[in-house]
């Protein structure tokens, strides 16, 4: 595991808007550490504990979860321990025969690590391997990341007895991991932050330990675990029940519990894929502009229907990805735009996908309609403390130079949503917000570099968007002063989501369009027989292209099967 990759691609949660990044931090981490090590122990001791930023994001419907963004001083230390001991951690993973979510370094663009299977592959592999079993046990660990007791990490690595006997021995890997995790969350020992790749790495140390105990006791088990989800298969219901009870015992020993609401034991035959996934997957959207509008209309209607029928499933998140994979011509944009705006209001978790679509079709976007959508989204979510929705909406506003009303901006600046406040300061710097920000000066204090305000305070001063009462404030925060000297920034106003990359088999987005389409057949140079033959060939090519486009859109959507979140 490469430390720079983990710091660069595995630190900030992927759900944050694009300006938030850790590239310069990763590139300068080694230099920052050398400088930090020069300070005396008293200064270092003052950073013994920090608090991470908590960001509220939607799951499905009314349910939510909280992402965590740790302070860089402790995230860096934790990452160092993980990378230095990667082989030892990998050996723990290798002891599990059930894990489909073992983290492996991701050499491609994206996160620092990826799981050995996607969630879709996990589900298919379960069925492939369980061909001779008729009973299925599905269960999951309740509130897994927020419930992890950090002291159980050394239990999993060294055994509970050894870890308890040597809890102060920092030469032990488990104790080092435990130390830096709870130091990054104000000393709390319950939970690990959702979002950073380090939490997947840590959770799999525990998960693979559960798997090993389960498989040792019941070697006949078939199936897999994906993070906190178990899909296991048996010849009898009695076997399924015995394994379930033993799994409960294992989790109790690690201070975790089963999610009984999501626990089922079923006997085949039964459907193993929700009706909506099959219906939306099979829905063909024509490549022909004249037919495409009606197809999109019907597809979104069907998606809304299934979203109501399956309120706990990510129907609209799946649907928007299939829509995004379908090239849209100007003549269908008005309908398409209105439908995706309505989807965003109904399921704001799709805002990153919406942003990608809007950036791709920048020249088609109705600024009037977009401004109205932005106003509606902010009205709904500001007072509820919905960081994800507010921050992404503000970023869309900046992207398309949409001004935010003073009253609305005042509400954002008066909130505790420091991620959104930082983007709002960016809008103010671009004259898209006119509100007075003097009330924020009180947040610029030395203690703020160690609590949930650290990112906001550092970037606001670094970008000169706010001036602290005490001009030497940043100089007094020795760690962040070190980062500033290295020109480290966690917010790049010029970063943006990538445009949609359509496969070559699909049409590119037209810069202009005509209501008539030419077949490029020169009638004057062809006799009637040749002409009929040519027209038939063109029609066959068009049908093949339609099928390829539909297949491509489906494959892209399938990569985001329910459960990937």
FIBA-556835 format. One line per field, with one value per residue (C-alpha): residue number from 1; residue in one letter; x, y, z. Coordinates in steps of 0.02 Angstrom, whole numbers, padded with zeros to 5 digits. Each point is the difference from the previous one (the first is absolute). Layout:
residues N
n	(NUM:...)
res	(a:...)
u	(X:...)
v	(Y:...)
w	(Z:...)
//
This chain:
residues 565
n	(1:2:3:4:5:6:7:8:9:10:11:12:13:14:15:16:17:18:19:20:21:22:23:24:25:26:27:28:29:30:31:32:33:34:35:36:37:38:39:40:41:42:43:44:45:46:47:48:49:50:51:52:53:54:55:56:57:58:59:60:61:62:63:64:65:66:67:68:69:70:71:72:73:74:75:76:77:78:79:80:81:82:83:84:85:86:87:88:89:90:91:92:93:94:95:96:97:98:99:100:101:102:103:104:105:106:107:108:109:110:111:112:113:114:115:116:117:118:119:120:121:122:123:124:125:126:127:128:129:130:131:132:133:134:135:136:137:138:139:140:141:142:143:144:145:146:147:148:149:150:151:152:153:154:155:156:157:158:159:160:161:162:163:164:165:166:167:168:169:170:171:172:173:174:175:176:177:178:179:180:181:182:183:184:185:186:187:188:189:190:191:192:193:194:195:196:197:198:199:200:201:202:203:204:205:206:207:208:209:210:211:212:213:214:215:216:217:218:219:220:221:222:223:224:225:226:227:228:229:230:231:232:233:234:235:236:237:238:239:240:241:242:243:244:245:246:247:248:249:250:251:252:253:254:255:256:257:258:259:260:261:262:263:264:265:266:267:268:269:270:271:272:273:274:275:276:277:278:279:280:281:282:283:284:285:286:287:288:289:290:291:292:293:294:295:296:297:298:299:300:301:302:303:304:305:306:307:308:309:310:311:312:313:314:315:316:317:318:319:320:321:322:323:324:325:326:327:328:329:330:331:332:333:334:335:336:337:338:339:340:341:342:343:344:345:346:347:348:349:350:351:352:353:354:355:356:357:358:359:360:361:362:363:364:365:366:367:368:369:370:371:372:373:374:375:376:377:378:379:380:381:382:383:384:385:386:387:388:389:390:391:392:393:394:395:396:397:398:399:400:401:402:403:404:405:406:407:408:409:410:411:412:413:414:415:416:417:418:419:420:421:422:423:424:425:426:427:428:429:430:431:432:433:434:435:436:437:438:439:440:441:442:443:444:445:446:447:448:449:450:451:452:453:454:455:456:457:458:459:460:461:462:463:464:465:466:467:468:469:470:471:472:473:474:475:476:477:478:479:480:481:482:483:484:485:486:487:488:489:490:491:492:493:494:495:496:497:498:499:500:501:502:503:504:505:506:507:508:509:510:511:512:513:514:515:516:517:518:519:520:521:522:523:524:525:526:527:528:529:530:531:532:533:534:535:536:537:538:539:540:541:542:543:544:545:546:547:548:549:550:551:552:553:554:555:556:557:558:559:560:561:562:563:564:565)
res	(x:x:x:x:x:x:x:x:x:x:x:x:x:x:x:x:x:x:x:x:x:x:x:x:x:x:x:x:x:x:x:x:x:x:x:x:x:x:x:x:x:x:x:x:x:x:x:x:x:x:x:x:x:x:x:x:x:x:x:x:x:x:x:x:x:x:x:x:x:x:x:x:x:x:x:x:x:x:x:x:x:x:x:x:x:x:x:x:x:x:x:x:x:x:x:x:x:x:x:x:x:x:x:x:x:x:x:x:x:x:x:x:x:x:x:x:x:x:x:x:x:x:x:x:x:x:x:x:x:x:x:x:x:x:x:x:x:x:x:x:x:x:x:x:x:x:x:x:x:x:x:x:x:x:x:x:x:x:x:x:x:x:x:x:x:x:x:x:x:x:x:x:x:x:x:x:x:x:x:x:x:x:x:x:x:x:x:x:x:x:x:x:x:x:x:x:x:x:x:x:x:x:x:x:x:x:x:x:x:x:x:x:x:x:x:x:x:x:x:x:x:x:x:x:x:x:x:x:x:x:x:x:x:x:x:x:x:x:x:x:x:x:x:x:x:x:x:x:x:x:x:x:x:x:x:x:x:x:x:x:x:x:x:x:x:x:x:x:x:x:x:x:x:x:x:x:x:x:x:x:x:x:x:x:x:x:x:x:x:x:x:x:x:x:x:x:x:x:x:x:x:x:x:x:x:x:x:x:x:x:x:x:x:x:x:x:x:x:x:x:x:x:x:x:x:x:x:x:x:x:x:x:x:x:x:x:x:x:x:x:x:x:x:x:x:x:x:x:x:x:x:x:x:x:x:x:x:x:x:x:x:x:x:x:x:x:x:x:x:x:x:x:x:x:x:x:x:x:x:x:x:x:x:x:x:x:x:x:x:x:x:x:x:x:x:x:x:x:x:x:x:x:x:x:x:x:x:x:x:x:x:x:x:x:x:x:x:x:x:x:x:x:x:x:x:x:x:x:x:x:x:x:x:x:x:x:x:x:x:x:x:x:x:x:x:x:x:x:x:x:x:x:x:x:x:x:x:x:x:x:x:x:x:x:x:x:x:x:x:x:x:x:x:x:x:x:x:x:x:x:x:x:x:x:x:x:x:x:x:x:x:x:x:x:x:x:x:x:x:x:x:x:x:x:x:x:x:x:x:x:x:x:x:x:x:x:x:x:x:x:x:x:x:x:x:x:x:x:x:x:x:x:x:x:x:x:x:x:x:x:x:x:x:x:x:x:x:x:x:x:x:x:x:x:x:x:x:x:x:x:x:x:x:x:x)
u	(00000:00072:-00011:-00016:-00144:-00091:00019:-00044:-00145:-00056:-00018:-00149:-00168:-00043:-00170:00074:-00015:00151:00097:00040:00157:00159:00123:00119:-00008:00051:00139:00073:-00035:00179:00069:-00134:00043:00185:-00043:-00127:00125:00113:-00124:00018:-00110:-00102:-00064:-00034:-00093:-00119:-00062:-00029:-00185:-00100:-00180:-00055:-00123:-00172:-00099:-00182:-00040:-00159:-00014:-00174:-00161:00008:00146:00171:00176:00150:00166:00158:00150:00142:00131:00152:00122:-00082:-00058:00180:00063:-00132:00039:00185:-00033:-00113:00123:00150:-00092:-00097:00070:-00053:-00174:-00011:00043:-00152:-00110:00069:-00066:-00179:-00083:-00161:00050:-00048:00053:00184:00084:00135:00101:-00090:00126:-00127:-00082:-00120:00021:00162:-00072:-00139:-00086:00046:-00180:-00130:-00166:-00077:00139:-00021:-00184:00032:00144:-00111:-00123:00136:00081:-00162:-00072:-00028:-00076:-00184:-00005:00066:00043:00016:00050:00106:00091:-00104:00078:00169:00122:-00082:-00005:00178:00086:00177:00078:-00066:00122:00147:-00114:-00022:00185:00079:-00147:-00102:00104:00166:-00066:-00073:00160:00106:-00116:00140:00125:00013:00117:-00155:-00088:-00174:00040:00076:-00156:-00113:00098:-00006:-00182:-00065:00121:-00081:-00172:00026:00053:-00164:00020:-00169:-00010:00113:-00036:-00098:00085:00190:00071:00088:-00167:-00030:00175:-00032:-00175:00066:00125:-00150:-00109:00131:00021:-00187:00009:00143:-00092:-00160:00083:00105:-00157:-00105:00112:-00152:-00053:-00015:-00017:00087:00004:00007:00054:-00147:-00114:00000:-00079:00020:-00072:-00048:-00083:-00122:-00085:00071:00178:-00043:-00070:00151:00121:-00104:00003:00188:00026:-00101:00117:00155:-00065:-00052:00179:00055:-00138:-00099:-00177:-00097:-00127:-00152:-00111:00112:00019:-00091:00009:-00082:-00023:00019:-00087:-00016:00052:00177:-00008:-00128:-00129:00051:00181:-00056:-00131:00113:00148:-00103:-00077:00070:00028:00008:00145:-00118:-00038:-00184:-00028:00122:-00108:-00147:00115:00079:-00173:-00058:00163:-00006:-00184:00041:00147:-00115:-00126:00131:00075:-00168:-00020:00177:00030:00153:00089:00107:-00114:00027:00188:00005:-00116:00098:00157:-00089:-00068:00173:00070:-00125:00054:-00133:-00033:-00058:-00176:-00025:00093:-00148:-00094:00157:00055:-00168:-00006:00175:-00037:-00155:00103:00125:-00138:-00072:00168:00139:00128:00013:00070:00178:-00072:-00106:00154:00092:-00145:-00016:00187:-00005:-00146:00050:-00057:-00175:-00037:-00142:00073:-00176:-00057:00165:-00011:-00176:00059:00146:-00116:-00119:00138:00077:-00171:-00034:00169:00088:-00105:00013:00189:00016:00183:00006:-00149:00049:00183:-00036:-00137:00119:00132:-00124:-00042:00183:00026:-00140:00025:-00171:-00016:-00064:-00128:00070:-00127:00045:00187:-00019:-00080:00147:00128:-00098:00001:00126:00023:00180:00019:-00142:00062:00168:-00084:-00109:00158:00061:-00164:00021:00176:-00080:-00133:-00142:-00039:-00011:-00024:00108:00115:00066:-00096:00117:00155:-00040:00023:00182:00085:00146:-00112:-00089:00152:-00032:-00189:-00129:00041:00180:-00029:-00109:00119:00159:-00069:-00091:00166:00106:-00112:-00013:-00190:-00003:00125:00016:00001:00173:00109:00121:-00137:00063:00180:-00052:-00074:00167:-00062:-00108:00135:00113:-00129:-00021:00187:-00007:-00147:-00115:-00183:-00153:-00116:00030:-00132:00046:-00030:-00156:-00087:00050:-00116:-00086:00113:-00113:00065:00049:-00151:-00113:-00030:00094:-00100:-00049:00058:-00145:-00141:-00119:-00177:00042:00131:00094:00039:00144:-00065:00034:-00153:00066:00144:-00101:-00128:-00162:00067:00158:-00100:-00117:00150:00088:-00153:-00022:00183:-00020:-00154:00092:00147:-00118:-00086:00169:00053:-00162:00032:00182:-00050:-00132:00122:00134:-00121:-00056:00178:00046:-00154:00033:00168:-00100:-00114:-00096:00112:00157:-00026)
v	(00000:00167:00139:00141:-00090:-00028:00183:00064:-00116:-00080:00147:00112:-00089:-00018:00079:00174:00129:00006:00149:-00100:-00101:-00058:-00005:00135:-00070:-00172:00069:00101:-00119:-00064:00178:00053:-00147:00044:00178:-00059:-00119:00149:00074:-00043:-00129:00130:00073:-00174:-00047:00146:-00093:-00163:-00002:00079:-00004:-00050:00096:-00081:00013:-00053:-00090:-00088:-00187:-00038:00091:00078:-00102:00081:-00037:00105:00007:00042:00103:-00023:00132:-00023:-00021:-00160:-00064:00011:-00095:-00137:-00017:-00019:-00144:-00087:00017:-00052:-00157:-00040:-00176:-00043:00070:-00095:-00162:00029:00023:-00159:-00102:00034:-00114:00100:00181:00075:00173:-00022:00166:-00004:00147:00083:00045:00090:00169:00004:-00051:-00061:-00173:-00103:-00159:-00164:-00011:00132:-00021:-00063:-00129:-00052:-00040:-00098:-00098:-00049:-00080:-00083:-00083:-00048:-00097:-00155:00090:00041:00111:00177:00101:00187:00111:00152:00084:00142:00174:-00080:00146:00110:-00150:-00062:00004:00054:-00108:-00155:00033:-00064:-00142:-00056:00011:-00068:-00092:00078:-00072:00061:00171:00029:-00057:00117:00145:00129:-00086:00115:-00119:-00103:00041:-00010:00126:00121:-00006:00017:00150:00103:-00040:00061:00147:00059:00003:00094:-00156:-00091:-00187:-00036:00008:00033:00141:-00045:00060:-00022:-00159:-00034:-00045:-00137:-00065:-00004:-00073:-00143:-00046:-00032:-00075:-00126:-00051:-00034:-00099:-00108:-00048:-00035:-00108:-00095:-00046:-00039:-00049:-00047:00183:00067:00183:00164:00158:00173:00127:-00021:-00111:-00190:-00109:-00182:-00162:-00168:-00167:00021:00137:-00076:00029:00179:00032:-00076:00107:00155:-00027:-00028:00158:00095:-00067:00052:00176:00017:-00042:00150:00113:-00004:-00058:-00076:00105:-00109:00102:-00049:-00182:-00131:-00188:-00051:-00160:00000:00031:00187:00154:00053:00166:00137:00023:00180:-00042:-00124:00118:00153:-00102:-00073:00167:00047:00185:00029:00090:00081:00178:-00010:-00158:00043:00137:-00118:-00137:00118:00060:-00179:-00054:00138:-00033:-00183:00049:00111:-00141:-00123:00131:00008:-00189:-00028:00149:-00080:-00032:00121:-00003:00179:-00007:-00150:00080:00163:-00098:-00086:00168:00078:-00137:00046:00143:00136:00109:00180:-00042:-00113:00108:00103:-00156:-00089:00151:00018:-00185:-00007:00158:-00084:-00154:00109:00077:-00173:-00084:00128:-00139:00011:00179:-00056:-00091:00151:00112:-00115:00005:00189:00027:-00118:00092:00173:00085:-00075:00045:00121:00122:00058:-00176:-00039:00157:-00051:-00177:00069:00113:-00143:-00119:00128:00045:-00182:-00049:00148:-00001:-00189:00000:-00106:00033:-00110:00080:00179:-00019:-00083:00127:00143:-00080:-00013:00184:00047:-00108:00090:00172:00000:00132:-00049:00113:00094:-00072:-00177:00035:00075:-00162:-00100:00112:-00012:-00191:-00125:-00076:00052:-00097:00099:00162:-00023:-00020:00151:00102:-00055:00063:00164:00018:-00022:00132:-00127:00036:00173:-00044:00074:-00133:00094:-00117:-00141:00086:-00066:-00177:00038:-00051:-00112:-00139:-00011:-00083:-00153:-00015:-00019:00175:-00040:-00008:00156:00104:-00054:00027:00163:00073:-00083:00069:00169:-00012:00045:00095:-00054:00130:-00060:00005:-00130:-00131:-00120:00021:-00059:-00160:-00084:-00147:00102:00133:-00139:-00047:00181:00021:-00148:00080:-00144:00031:-00110:00105:00034:00119:-00053:-00187:-00071:-00165:-00085:00007:-00162:-00104:-00083:-00159:00016:-00104:00141:00166:00150:00144:00108:00181:00041:-00104:-00008:-00067:-00095:-00136:-00044:-00179:00064:-00104:00079:-00051:00067:-00125:-00154:-00100:-00053:-00172:00073:00133:-00126:-00105:00152:00055:-00176:-00002:00170:-00060:-00156:00105:00116:-00147:-00071:00171:00013:-00168:00044:00165:-00083:-00135:00129:00103:-00156:-00057:00169:-00003:-00180:00052:00096:-00138:00026:-00023:00082:00138)
w	(00000:-00055:00130:-00126:-00087:00164:00050:-00174:-00048:00162:00120:-00040:-00027:-00184:00033:00025:-00141:-00118:00072:00157:-00028:00085:-00145:00061:00176:-00063:-00109:00144:00145:00016:00007:00125:00112:00000:00054:00128:00080:00036:00125:00184:00085:00092:-00164:-00070:00159:-00028:-00154:00093:-00048:-00140:-00057:-00175:-00109:-00002:-00162:-00014:-00162:-00062:-00020:-00069:00038:00172:00067:00017:00055:00051:-00089:00096:-00058:00126:00040:-00114:00143:00061:-00168:-00060:00153:-00021:-00185:00037:00119:-00126:-00144:00104:00057:-00159:-00016:00177:-00033:-00165:00092:00112:-00154:-00078:00147:-00055:-00127:00005:-00032:-00168:00059:00041:-00043:-00132:-00069:-00145:-00133:-00109:00020:00146:00181:00079:00030:-00078:00057:-00085:-00064:-00036:00088:-00162:-00022:00182:-00026:-00159:00077:00146:-00121:-00103:00151:00088:-00148:00110:00151:00018:00155:00006:00156:-00026:00144:00036:00142:00072:-00022:-00029:-00015:00134:00120:-00013:00170:-00045:00137:-00093:-00142:00106:00060:-00181:-00040:00160:00086:00137:00143:-00069:-00046:00173:00084:-00107:-00032:00027:-00114:-00151:-00089:-00039:-00164:00074:00136:-00125:-00110:00151:00063:-00159:-00034:00167:00004:-00163:00081:00163:00093:-00036:-00015:-00080:-00189:-00147:-00124:-00157:-00158:00012:-00076:00165:00078:-00129:00033:00189:-00013:-00106:00135:00111:-00137:-00053:00182:00011:-00162:00060:00160:-00097:-00133:00129:00097:-00154:-00147:-00106:-00015:-00177:-00041:00034:00104:-00079:00133:00121:-00107:00016:-00136:00057:-00072:00077:-00030:00145:00099:00159:-00063:-00046:00174:00087:-00100:00031:00189:-00001:-00103:00131:00134:-00097:-00026:00182:00051:-00106:00070:-00164:-00037:-00144:-00094:00030:-00117:-00146:00051:-00104:-00026:-00164:-00096:-00188:-00117:00030:-00097:00040:-00090:00030:-00137:-00027:-00044:-00131:-00073:-00009:-00060:-00144:-00047:-00170:-00039:-00187:-00080:-00125:00059:-00048:00105:00138:00078:00027:00065:00128:00053:00029:00082:00131:00032:00031:00112:00105:00014:00063:00115:00088:00001:00067:00115:00081:-00166:-00099:-00152:-00057:00030:-00116:-00127:-00015:-00046:-00143:-00058:00012:-00112:-00137:-00116:-00013:-00152:00012:-00055:00153:00126:00064:00057:00059:00103:00086:00043:00075:00100:00070:00040:00095:00105:00035:00038:00033:00016:-00190:00004:-00047:-00152:-00042:00007:-00119:-00124:00009:-00026:-00150:-00080:00060:-00160:00011:00183:00035:00127:00046:00044:00087:00109:00052:00043:00102:00098:00036:00056:00117:00072:00040:00071:00084:00159:00015:00009:-00156:-00041:-00155:-00086:00042:-00048:-00167:-00040:00036:-00110:-00144:00029:-00013:-00154:-00093:00080:00084:00136:00173:00085:00151:00123:-00053:00006:00174:00059:-00067:00086:00163:-00004:00067:-00173:-00027:-00163:-00078:00080:-00087:-00170:00039:00033:-00171:-00076:00093:-00071:-00172:00037:00002:00183:00076:00185:00136:00075:00151:00116:-00055:00070:00173:-00066:-00040:00161:00047:00066:-00169:-00080:00109:-00014:-00139:-00065:-00051:-00188:-00006:00107:-00089:-00176:00043:00062:-00135:-00139:00090:-00004:00186:00106:00183:00137:00049:-00156:00070:00030:-00132:00060:00173:-00070:-00031:-00102:-00119:-00011:-00064:-00132:-00055:-00024:-00119:-00091:00047:-00038:00022:-00109:-00184:-00072:-00177:00018:-00082:-00030:-00162:-00148:-00048:-00111:-00127:-00084:-00182:-00052:00057:-00082:00067:00072:-00148:00002:-00115:-00064:-00146:-00001:-00159:-00008:-00159:-00050:-00107:-00146:-00169:-00101:-00164:-00001:00045:-00097:00086:00049:00076:00089:00084:00051:00074:00098:00070:00057:00084:00093:00061:00060:00093:00088:00052:00066:00100:00081:00040:00078:00109:00051:00045:00105:00091:00036:00074:00110:00052:00070:00130:00063:00164:00149:-00072:00126)
//
